Amino acid sequence: MGLRTAVLLVVVLLIAALAALNWGTIATPTLISIGFMQVTAPLGLIMLGLTALLGIFFVAYVVYLQSSILLETRRHTKEMQAQRDLADKAEASRFTELRNFLEAQENAHMARNAERHAALLARIEQFEVAARQRAEQSENTIAAHMGQLEDRLERRPVPTPAAMPPAV
């Protein structure tokens, strides 16, 4: 309970206590002027009734304000929820867009890697072909040199045992 509510409750209790303690005086009829005429009525009861009527009006006004604030709060809550949903959709859209961008980047990267891999395999194949050709050329060159050496050795006269110097 707030401080204002406690103060209002104390004031209402004081008015009720004053009215109960002074009921005889409040209910005593007196001559009252209403402006254009005079009437005999209990002034205390009229004042107490007017105070009660004023209290009822204040309570009705507070209830009206409270209900209008609740309706306004509900409207704001709905608007906030709609804005939150809109922001969530926009964020999801951005995430989808980011995912698509990353997938496109990954696909491009994979395509570049595949091209590089294919180029590397082609280059290795070229090196293998070149190495085979060089090996064949070296083999042919060695075979040709060996053939020349064999021809020289066959053409050379074989030394006879008499032509050999004596062993010492």
Summary of the structure (lengths in Angstrom):
residues: 168
radius of gyration: 59.2
end to end distance: 140.0
largest distance: 184.3
contacts: 315
relative contact order: 0.03
helix: 82%
strand: 6%
